[in-house]
Amino acid sequence: MAGAAAAADGGGGGKEGGAPQHPPPAPILLPHIIRDALSEEEGGAGGPAGDGLGELLSMLTEAVVRPPTLALALRPGVGLSAFLALDAASLRVTTLTVSDYLAIKESLAGAPLSLTEQVLGCVELDLEPFWPAGLPSCGAPGQIGRGVSFINRHLCGRLLTGCQEGGGAAASKGAAAVHAFLSGLERGGIQLALLPAIATPAALPPAVREAVAALDGVPAGAPWAEIAPRLAALGFAPGWGATAGRARETLGLLARVLGPPGDGASHQAQPRDLEALMARLPTAGGNSIVMVSPHGFFAQANALGKPDTGGQVVYVLDAVRALEKELAGRAAEAGISELAPPRLVILTRLIPDAEGTTCNIHREPVEGANHAMILRVPFRDGGGILRGG
């Protein structure tokens, strides 16, 4: 990677005797720029192929030049990343952490922030998985982008194992696994599914049977508000369905998962029942989503065509409206629309010189949505001065 190393070394790459000098290298290089430079050095051979350098370039997503260092961001596979630093003087290669790489990249924008500025002046985002600790993360390429389905299948498998290992006692491993899961369902601090009255796994199966019996004969279209008092008396919180018919179906699925009374030793929970139950309950994924889109002029009008602004803005706005519709539909089916409406936030930059857009407004509702907003965060330099762009 001689051309890139020369750029990191600060050399112009030209020859003595009046030969034309190459322009100063850009601080951030994309893969095609490096390939073109190598191809030019090799006389138009198309760049390296079939060797170690070609393999490295096939994984490269970008390179950051901060003389004498060339920092490389690599993508060895789907959902995988690695970072390397090449010292142009010694050609020594070291590995970088994500924080090290970002620090090199951010240093291109100016002097690094002091510790006080880092603590008091930075927005910190928690991008860890939304599911509880101790559960696995998506690893296979086919699982990327399907986190909710992945975690629901894992929970189904864990509950299924517990149910199939249950003994004859009421407080079987299966009932304990299901009770622990249902007891942990909540939205915004509001308890769903089970109330404290059903305090033990042993109390769950008989309570479910009583609830199903209590709903027999109730019109299927009766709203949750009409059946809530009698189900609350049995220990059940909202989340089972918006109507008596849906609540009875959901509780019926739970009854099949737990098995009939006295059948704990021989009962085998069916995967299809668990999957159907999980699909109906307000489970992993929650109802709050943040979409981060910091580049360009993010506004709903007069923004297209401005620097770094194009179809991404339209895509994100359309995606937020679609997500709100999907989440609102699930909440309505579960009967928790009023308790836990969806909340969607688009996090972007606040730009004081808005150039006829609304990019200088801190909070802005998303048009065509009921529970979505644009939240703009001001960017400041090391002296605390608000940046204009």
Secondary structure in CASP SS format (residue, H / E / C, confidence):
PFRMAT SS
TARGET T0000
AUTHOR 0000-0000-0000
METHOD secondary structure of the structure
MODEL  1
M C 1.00
A H 1.00
G H 1.00
A H 1.00
A H 1.00
A H 1.00
A H 1.00
A H 1.00
D C 1.00
G C 1.00
G C 1.00
G C 1.00
G C 1.00
G C 1.00
K C 1.00
E C 1.00
G C 1.00
G C 1.00
A C 1.00
P C 1.00
Q C 1.00
H C 1.00
P C 1.00
P C 1.00
P C 1.00
A C 1.00
P C 1.00
I E 1.00
L E 1.00
L C 1.00
P H 1.00
H H 1.00
I H 1.00
I H 1.00
R H 1.00
D H 1.00
A H 1.00
L H 1.00
S H 1.00
E H 1.00
E H 1.00
E C 1.00
G C 1.00
G C 1.00
A C 1.00
G C 1.00
G C 1.00
P C 1.00
A C 1.00
G C 1.00
D C 1.00
G H 1.00
L H 1.00
G H 1.00
E H 1.00
L H 1.00
L H 1.00
S H 1.00
M H 1.00
L E 1.00
T E 1.00
E E 1.00
A E 1.00
V E 1.00
V E 1.00
R E 1.00
P C 1.00
P C 1.00
T E 1.00
L E 1.00
A E 1.00
L E 1.00
A E 1.00
L E 1.00
R C 1.00
P C 1.00
G C 1.00
V C 1.00
G C 1.00
L C 1.00
S C 1.00
A E 1.00
F E 1.00
L E 1.00
A E 1.00
L E 1.00
D E 1.00
A C 1.00
A C 1.00
S C 1.00
L C 1.00
R C 1.00
V E 1.00
T E 1.00
T E 1.00
L E 1.00
T C 1.00
V H 1.00
S H 1.00
D H 1.00
Y H 1.00
L H 1.00
A H 1.00
I H 1.00
K H 1.00
E H 1.00
S H 1.00
L H 1.00
A H 1.00
G C 1.00
A C 1.00
P C 1.00
L C 1.00
S C 1.00
L H 1.00
T H 1.00
E H 1.00
Q H 1.00
V H 1.00
L H 1.00
G H 1.00
C C 1.00
V C 1.00
E C 1.00
L C 1.00
D C 1.00
L C 1.00
E C 1.00
P C 1.00
F C 1.00
W C 1.00
P C 1.00
A C 1.00
G C 1.00
L C 1.00
P C 1.00
S C 1.00
C C 1.00
G C 1.00
A C 1.00
P H 1.00
G H 1.00
Q H 1.00
I C 1.00
G C 1.00
R C 1.00
G H 1.00
V H 1.00
S H 1.00
F H 1.00
I H 1.00
N H 1.00
R H 1.00
H H 1.00
L H 1.00
C H 1.00
G H 1.00
R H 1.00
L H 1.00
L H 1.00
T H 1.00
G H 1.00
C H 1.00
Q H 1.00
E C 1.00
G C 1.00
G C 1.00
G C 1.00
A C 1.00
A C 1.00
A C 1.00
S C 1.00
K H 1.00
G H 1.00
A H 1.00
A H 1.00
A H 1.00
V H 1.00
H H 1.00
A H 1.00
F H 1.00
L H 1.00
S H 1.00
G C 1.00
L C 1.00
E E 1.00
R E 1.00
G C 1.00
G C 1.00
I E 1.00
Q E 1.00
L C 1.00
A C 1.00
L E 1.00
L C 1.00
P C 1.00
A C 1.00
I C 1.00
A C 1.00
T C 1.00
P H 1.00
A H 1.00
A H 1.00
L H 1.00
P H 1.00
P H 1.00
A H 1.00
V H 1.00
R H 1.00
E H 1.00
A H 1.00
V H 1.00
A H 1.00
A H 1.00
L H 1.00
D C 1.00
G C 1.00
V C 1.00
P C 1.00
A C 1.00
G C 1.00
A C 1.00
P E 1.00
W H 1.00
A H 1.00
E H 1.00
I H 1.00
A H 1.00
P H 1.00
R H 1.00
L H 1.00
A H 1.00
A H 1.00
L C 1.00
G C 1.00
F E 1.00
A C 1.00
P C 1.00
G C 1.00
W C 1.00
G C 1.00
A C 1.00
T E 1.00
A H 1.00
G H 1.00
R H 1.00
A H 1.00
R H 1.00
E H 1.00
T H 1.00
L H 1.00
G H 1.00
L H 1.00
L H 1.00
A H 1.00
R H 1.00
V H 1.00
L H 1.00
G C 1.00
P C 1.00
P C 1.00
G C 1.00
D C 1.00
G C 1.00
A C 1.00
S C 1.00
H C 1.00
Q C 1.00
A C 1.00
Q C 1.00
P H 1.00
R H 1.00
D H 1.00
L H 1.00
E H 1.00
A H 1.00
L H 1.00
M H 1.00
A H 1.00
R H 1.00
L C 1.00
P C 1.00
T C 1.00
A C 1.00
G C 1.00
G C 1.00
N C 1.00
S E 1.00
I E 1.00
V E 1.00
M E 1.00
V E 1.00
S C 1.00
P C 1.00
H C 1.00
G C 1.00
F C 1.00
F C 1.00
A C 1.00
Q C 1.00
A C 1.00
N C 1.00
A C 1.00
L C 1.00
G C 1.00
K C 1.00
P C 1.00
D C 1.00
T C 1.00
G C 1.00
G H 1.00
Q H 1.00
V H 1.00
V H 1.00
Y H 1.00
V H 1.00
L H 1.00
D H 1.00
A H 1.00
V H 1.00
R H 1.00
A H 1.00
L H 1.00
E H 1.00
K H 1.00
E H 1.00
L H 1.00
A H 1.00
G H 1.00
R H 1.00
A H 1.00
A H 1.00
E H 1.00
A H 1.00
G C 1.00
I C 1.00
S C 1.00
E C 1.00
L C 1.00
A C 1.00
P C 1.00
P C 1.00
R E 1.00
L E 1.00
V E 1.00
I E 1.00
L E 1.00
T E 1.00
R E 1.00
L E 1.00
I C 1.00
P C 1.00
D C 1.00
A C 1.00
E C 1.00
G C 1.00
T C 1.00
T C 1.00
C C 1.00
N C 1.00
I C 1.00
H C 1.00
R E 1.00
E E 1.00
P E 1.00
V C 1.00
E C 1.00
G C 1.00
A C 1.00
N C 1.00
H C 1.00
A E 1.00
M E 1.00
I E 1.00
L E 1.00
R E 1.00
V E 1.00
P E 1.00
F C 1.00
R E 1.00
D C 1.00
G C 1.00
G C 1.00
G C 1.00
I C 1.00
L E 1.00
R C 1.00
G C 1.00
G C 1.00
END
